[in-house]
């Protein structure tokens, strides 16, 4: 393959002894990537918590990157949240994510980071994109209004990576995961995405023997979910096997209704009560299923089934229920 300025670059196995910076290493995706890299033999992994390094502070980010001089970088740090959080705080989601991305990517460029993987979200695609959603659907229609600010920030990150490829010929890439879940997710009642929110709701109901659980919306939208450990495996695979300007969708290629997913979670946690649906609350996008053909062409497919992933995640949640973030 060739980088965008015509310089020859062939993806190959990454140097296990090189400095590898995972930005956002304590989060859902970042922690899974650290686990994957550790198990794959990488010996010089670095990262800072948000308390130790505010990625919105440009001078601090540049100083840190100049100090560690990483050869590889995964940008998994982001301000994330569910429908309620995105709808309530669009300025925060736009501003904070733009600053994080710009600071980290600019500092990586200034310090000659060889290989960067920028991680986004499937919400970058138009609300009514043809299903399953192909990478070519980017910027072809209107975004889902409940998370358009976050989506715009992530689209800017993709364009940032493409611009670096065009101007400097560096083999940086972008990966767009479907809905993710797993250990270290955000289970907060006000800030979580749908799946961890459902896990917490049903587990609480099972513990307290509540007669009924009420979920937002109609339960009819279809969603695709990928376990974070699968995502981490895919990221390393892409860094070693893919080089191109276009973002790569990362998912399972399979979806289910929110109602079906809620029923599965209720079964996994052992909840035997009733489920009601509040149709006055927003459903969001009717369907969001990714076309993962490009990922398959690169040699990767998901390995963790939804049921297995939910069992793992529920077990982790119960082990950490007293210490997880609110």
N, C-alpha and C positions, 0 to 999 in steps of 0.2 A: 504494500500500500504506500501511498505518498501523502505527506502533509499538504496543506492547502497552498503552499507557495511552491510546491513541486519538489521539496526536499524529501528524499527517500527515507521512510521510517517503517520498520517492520516490528509489530508488537511481539514481545518475547517475555520469557519468565523474568519477573522482577528480582532484583538483587535482595536476598533475604538479610543481608548485613547492612543495607543502606538505611539511612534515617527516614522514617515514614511517619508523617504527621497526620493524625486523624482529628480534624476539627469537629467538635461535638462528640467526643469519645465517650461521654457518660449517658448520652441519649439512647433512644430506641434503636436507631440505625447504627450510630457510631459505636455503641458498646458491642453490637453484634459483629461489626467489622473488626473491632479489636480482637474479639474472641476468634474470629476466622483467621486473622493474620497471625496471632499467637500460635494457633494450632498448625499453621502452614510454615512455621519456622522463622518468621520475621523476628529479629533480635533487638531492633532499635526503634521501637514504637514510642512516639511522644504525643503528648496532649496536655491541655490545661482545662480545668473546670471554668465555668463562667465567672466564678468568684475570683479565680486566679488570673484570668485574662478576659477582659470584656472585648469581644470581637467587634463591637461598635466603636471602639476607641482606635482610630487609625494609627496613631503614633505607637501605641502599645503593640498592635498587631505587627507593624513593620519591625519594631525592635525585637520582638520574639522570633519572627521568621529569620531575621538576620543572625540571631544567636544560634538557632538550631540548624539552619541550612538544610532543610529536608530535600531528598531526591524525589520523593513521592508524597502526594497529598490527596486525601479524600475530604471534600467539603460536605460534611453531613450536619453541620451546625445550622440551626434555623429556629425562628419563632414559629411554632405550629399550634394548631388548635382545631376544634370541631366547628360545626355550623354556628353555634351560639357565639363562640369567641370571635370567629371571623366576621360575623355580622355586626357584632358590638364594637369591635376595635379595628376597623380596616386601616386606619392611619398607622397604628402600631405595627400591623402585619406587613404593610408596604414599606414603611420607613426602616424598621429594624432589619428586615431581611435584605433590603437593598444595601444598607450599610455593612452588614456582615459579609455579604458576597463580594462587594466592591473592595473592601479592605483586605480580605483574605486573598482574593485572586490577584489584586494589584501587588500585594506583598510577595506572592508566589512568583509573579512575573519578574519583579525586581530582584529576586534572589535565585533566579534560574532554576526553578523547580521543573524537573524533566517531565514528569507524568502527573497530571491532575485529573481526578474524577469529580465532577460537580453533580450532586444529587438533587433532583427536583421532586416533582409530584405530577401525578396524572391529571390534576385539576388545571394544568396549563392548556388543556384542549377545550375546544368549544363545547358549550352545554349540549348542543344537539348534533355533535359530530357523528358521522356514520359509525355504527358498531360492527365489529370491534374496531377500536380507534387506531389508525395507522399514524406513524410519525409524521407523515405528510399533512395531517390535519391541522398541525400547528398554525395559528394565525389565520384560519379560514372562516371564523365565525365568532359570535358573541360568547363570552365566558359566563359561567354560572355566577349570578350576582352575589350569592352568599359568601363566596370566597374569591372574588375577582381581584382584590388587592394583593392577596398572597400569590395568586396565579401570575399576575403581572410581574411581581418581583422575581419569581422563578423563571419566567420567560426571559427577563433581562439577564439572568445568570447564564442561560443557554446561549444568548447572543454574545455575552461577554466571552465565553469559551470559544465560540466561532470566530469572534474578532481577533482573539489571540492567535488562533490557528492561521487566519489570513495574514495578519500583520507580522507575526514572528515565526510562523511555521512550526510551533510547538505541538506535539501530539496529545493535546488535552481532549478529554471527552466528557459527555454528559449522559447520565442515566436517569430515566424517569420511572420510578416505581409506582405500582398501583397502591391501593390502600394497604398499609403495613400494620403489623401487630406483633407482640412478643414481649419478652422480658424488658424491663425498664421503660415500658410505655407510660403514658400519662393517663392515670385512672381518675383524675379529678372530675367531680360532677359537673363543673362549669367549663373546664378547658379541654376535656378529652374528645377524641374521635369516637365514632359510633361503636366500634367493636369493644374497646376497653370500657366504655360507658355501659354497654350492655352486660359485660362480665361483672362489673361492680354492682350494677343494679340487681341482677339475678342472684349473685352470691349473697348480697345483703338480704334479699328477700328469702333465700333458702335458709339462712342462719336465723332470721327472725320469724320464719314461718308465716310471712305475709301472704294474705289470700290472693292478692292481685298485683300485677306489675303493669304500669302504663308506659308505653314507648311513644316517642314522637312520630308523627306522620301516619301514613297508611300502611307501611310495611311492604309496599309493592315495588319500590325502586330496587334495581339489581346492582350488586356490588361484587367486585373481585377483591380477594384478600390474599396477601403474601406474607408468610412468616419472616421476621427480620433476619433469621439465620440463613434462609434461602436468599434474601436480598444481599447479604454480605458475601455469600458464595458467588453470586452473580457479579458483584462489583469487582472482586478480585479476578474473576474469569475475563471480564471485559477489559480490565487494565492490561491483561496479558495476551488478549486475543483480538481486540477490536481497536481500529483507528479510523475515525471518520468524523466529519463536522456535524452530522445529524445526531440528535439525541436518540438513545436506544430505550424503548419501552421494556420494563422489567415486571413481569407478572406470571400468572399461572395459565392464562388463557381460558379460565373458567370462572363463572360467576353464579350468584344465587340471590334470591330476594332477601331483603332485610328481615322479613317475617321468617323465612326458612333459617336464616342465620341465628335469629333470636331463639327459635325453637331448639336449635342445636346447642346453643349456649345453656339454655335452661336444662337440657338433658345432661350436659357435661357437669354442671354444678349441682345437679340433683334437685332442682326446683320443680315442685309439683302443683303450684298454684295456677291461676288464670293469667292471661296476657290481654290487655286492652290497648287500643291504638288511638292516639289523639290526632285526628285528621285536621285539626285547626293549626297544627304545627307544620313547618315546611318539610317537604320531602327531599329537597335538593334535586340534583340531576337524576332523571329517570333511570338511566343506565350508564355505567362507566366500566366498560370491558376493554382491555388493551389487546391490540394485535401484537403478538410477541414473535412474529415470523423473523424479524431481523435478529432478535436474540437467539432464536433457534438456529438461524444460519451461522451465528457466531459460535455455536456448539454448546449452548446451555439451555436446560429446562429445569423447572422447579421439581423439588423432591419431597417436600413436606405437605401432606394433605391438610385440608382445613380442619378436619376432626382431630387429627394428631396434633396440629399446631394449637388448637384451642385447648386440648388437654394439657399440653406443656405450659401454655400461658396461664390457665386457671391455677395450675399447681404452683407456678412462680408467684402469682398474685397472692395466693393464700399464705405462702411462705413469707411474703414481704408486706402483708396488708397493714401492719402497724408502723411501717417505715417508709412507705411509698409517698411520693410528693402529692400535695393537695393542690 
